Amino acid sequence: MSLISVPLTAPDETITDAFLRRAHLGHLDEALARIAARNHASPKRYSNNAARRTSRIATIVARLMLAALFIAAGLSGFLLFHNPPPAPPGLAAAFQHVFFRSGWVLFVDGMEVVVGALLLANRYVPLALTILAGILFNIYVFHITMQPAGLPAPIIVTALWLLVAWPLRTHFAPLIVARTSPQH
């Protein structure tokens, strides 16, 4: 009789209780071997280790690319603050003028540097991705309304964002709750 086939005797009995009961019956070695075998033979998220490794590498590379991109973009805003780049045509020129003259660029680019640093350090990545989603939203709004020719850039950045965010999707699930109640 193996540990796996030992039925739980009470509704609140855990696997640990069943293990201890089985060990008490004098089958400690067999019980330990069964648990070790079950831990090593547990079903994998991916059936192929190579696919799993490739997925992890792609996620890491995408995270590092996002980090480098937003650190560079954020730092460039600080470097260009007193000498903005040439104005783009149309309404985007007026927006850029206000963006730099008001100092708004420092706040946005400051957040870009912080997000890039968090992604680079692999710390608070879900928080960094949440902040980055807001920044990406604003980039989309700018390009859709004022400079549609630049729209491919945020699409590529969004693809990188999705590569990083998808394995962490369980961390975002609590954000998508229709109705909440205060916890006391």
C-alpha positions as CSV (number, residue, x, y, z in Angstrom):
1,M,0.0,0.0,0.0
2,S,1.6,3.3,-1.1
3,L,1.2,6.7,0.4
4,I,-0.7,7.9,-2.6
5,S,-3.2,5.1,-2.1
6,V,-3.6,5.8,1.6
7,P,-7.0,7.5,1.9
8,L,-7.3,10.6,4.0
9,T,-9.3,9.5,7.0
10,A,-10.8,12.8,8.0
11,P,-12.0,15.8,5.9
12,D,-9.3,18.0,7.4
13,E,-6.5,15.5,7.2
14,T,-3.7,16.8,5.0
15,I,-1.1,14.9,2.9
16,T,1.4,15.5,5.7
17,D,-1.0,13.8,8.2
18,A,-1.3,10.9,5.8
19,F,2.5,10.8,5.4
20,L,2.9,10.7,9.2
21,R,0.2,8.0,9.6
22,R,1.9,6.0,6.9
23,A,5.3,6.5,8.5
24,H,3.9,5.4,11.8
25,L,2.8,2.2,10.2
26,G,6.5,1.4,9.7
27,H,6.8,2.3,6.0
28,L,8.9,5.5,6.4
29,D,11.4,4.6,3.7
30,E,8.7,3.7,1.2
31,A,6.7,6.9,2.0
32,L,9.8,9.1,1.5
33,A,10.6,7.4,-1.8
34,R,7.1,7.9,-3.0
35,I,7.1,11.6,-2.1
36,A,10.5,12.1,-3.8
37,A,9.3,10.3,-6.9
38,R,6.1,12.3,-7.0
39,N,8.0,15.6,-6.7
40,H,10.4,14.7,-9.5
41,A,7.7,13.3,-11.8
42,S,5.2,16.1,-11.3
43,P,3.7,17.4,-14.6
44,K,5.6,20.2,-16.1
45,R,4.1,23.5,-17.3
46,Y,5.8,22.7,-20.6
47,S,6.2,19.2,-21.9
48,N,9.6,20.1,-23.4
49,N,12.4,21.5,-21.3
50,A,13.9,23.1,-24.3
51,A,10.7,25.1,-25.0
52,R,10.6,26.1,-21.3
53,R,14.2,27.3,-21.4
54,T,13.6,29.2,-24.6
55,S,10.6,30.9,-23.2
56,R,12.5,31.9,-20.1
57,I,15.4,33.3,-22.2
58,A,13.0,35.2,-24.4
59,T,11.3,36.8,-21.4
60,I,14.6,37.8,-19.9
61,V,15.9,39.2,-23.1
62,A,12.6,41.2,-23.6
63,R,12.8,42.5,-20.0
64,L,16.4,43.6,-20.5
65,M,15.5,45.3,-23.9
66,L,12.7,47.2,-22.2
67,A,15.0,48.2,-19.4
68,A,17.7,49.5,-21.8
69,L,15.1,51.2,-24.0
70,F,13.4,53.1,-21.2
71,I,16.6,54.0,-19.3
72,A,18.0,55.4,-22.5
73,A,14.7,57.2,-23.4
74,G,14.4,58.6,-19.9
75,L,18.0,59.8,-19.7
76,S,17.8,61.4,-23.2
77,G,14.9,63.5,-21.9
78,F,17.1,64.8,-19.1
79,L,19.9,65.5,-21.5
80,L,17.7,67.2,-24.0
81,F,15.7,69.3,-21.5
82,H,17.4,72.6,-22.2
83,N,18.0,71.8,-25.9
84,P,14.9,69.9,-27.3
85,P,15.1,68.1,-30.6
86,P,13.8,69.7,-33.8
87,A,10.0,70.1,-33.6
88,P,8.0,67.6,-35.6
89,P,5.4,68.9,-38.1
90,G,1.9,69.9,-37.1
91,L,0.2,69.7,-33.7
92,A,3.0,67.5,-32.4
93,A,5.3,70.6,-32.5
94,A,3.0,72.5,-30.1
95,F,2.8,69.5,-27.9
96,Q,6.6,69.1,-27.8
97,H,7.0,72.8,-27.0
98,V,4.6,72.5,-24.0
99,F,6.1,69.1,-23.0
100,F,9.6,70.6,-22.7
101,R,8.8,74.2,-21.6
102,S,6.6,73.1,-18.7
103,G,9.0,70.6,-17.3
104,W,6.5,67.7,-17.8
105,V,9.3,65.9,-19.7
106,L,11.2,65.5,-16.4
107,F,8.4,63.7,-14.7
108,V,7.7,61.4,-17.6
109,D,11.3,60.6,-18.3
110,G,12.0,60.3,-14.5
111,M,9.4,57.5,-14.4
112,E,10.9,55.9,-17.5
113,V,14.3,55.8,-15.8
114,V,12.8,54.3,-12.6
115,V,10.8,51.7,-14.6
116,G,13.9,50.8,-16.6
117,A,16.0,50.4,-13.5
118,L,13.4,48.2,-11.8
119,L,13.2,46.0,-14.9
120,L,17.0,45.9,-15.2
121,A,17.3,44.9,-11.5
122,N,14.4,42.4,-11.9
123,R,12.8,43.9,-8.8
124,Y,9.1,44.9,-8.5
125,V,8.6,43.9,-12.2
126,P,4.8,43.7,-12.0
127,L,4.7,47.3,-10.6
128,A,7.2,48.5,-13.2
129,L,5.0,46.9,-16.0
130,T,1.9,48.6,-14.6
131,I,3.6,52.0,-14.6
132,L,5.0,51.2,-18.1
133,A,1.5,50.4,-19.3
134,G,0.4,53.9,-18.5
135,I,3.5,55.4,-20.2
136,L,2.8,53.2,-23.3
137,F,-0.9,54.3,-23.3
138,N,0.3,58.0,-23.5
139,I,2.7,57.1,-26.2
140,Y,-0.1,55.5,-28.2
141,V,-2.4,58.5,-27.7
142,F,0.3,60.8,-28.9
143,H,1.1,58.8,-32.0
144,I,-2.6,58.1,-32.9
145,T,-3.7,61.7,-32.5
146,M,-0.6,63.7,-33.6
147,Q,2.0,61.6,-35.3
148,P,0.7,58.4,-36.8
149,A,3.9,57.8,-38.8
150,G,5.6,56.9,-35.5
151,L,3.1,54.2,-34.5
152,P,5.2,51.1,-35.3
153,A,7.6,52.0,-32.4
154,P,5.1,51.6,-29.6
155,I,3.7,48.5,-31.2
156,I,7.1,46.9,-31.0
157,V,7.5,48.1,-27.4
158,T,4.1,46.6,-26.6
159,A,5.2,43.3,-28.0
160,L,8.2,43.3,-25.7
161,W,5.9,44.4,-22.8
162,L,3.6,41.4,-23.5
163,L,6.6,39.0,-23.6
164,V,7.6,40.1,-20.1
165,A,4.0,40.5,-18.7
166,W,2.6,37.1,-19.9
167,P,4.5,34.9,-17.4
168,L,3.5,37.3,-14.6
169,R,-0.2,37.4,-15.5
170,T,-1.3,35.9,-12.2
171,H,0.2,39.0,-10.5
172,F,-2.1,41.2,-12.6
173,A,-5.3,39.2,-11.9
174,P,-6.2,41.1,-8.7
175,L,-6.3,44.3,-10.7
176,I,-9.1,43.0,-12.8
177,V,-11.8,42.6,-10.2
178,A,-15.3,43.9,-11.0
179,R,-16.3,44.6,-7.4
180,T,-14.2,44.7,-4.2
181,S,-15.0,44.8,-0.6
182,P,-12.7,46.2,2.1
183,Q,-10.8,43.7,4.1
184,H,-10.9,44.2,7.9
